[in-house]
Amino acid sequence: MDDDLHRIRIAAANKESLEFELDSAALDLEEAITAAMVHGQDLDVIADAAEVAVEDV
């Protein structure tokens, strides 16, 4: 029973860590997109590089 709870705690901690990394990566991407826009990069090129729709840039 304690092994089950230990496994649950580890899985929850891993999930939280991955969510933090995903949030951090999303922020990095947002900052990079903003910088590219400020530097006059074409929106289509930015969207292609970011692998998102132009509407999401």
ABEGO torsion letter per residue (X at the ends): XAAAAAAAAAAAAAAAAAAAAAAAAAAAAAAAAAAAAAAGBBAAAAAAAAGBBAAAX
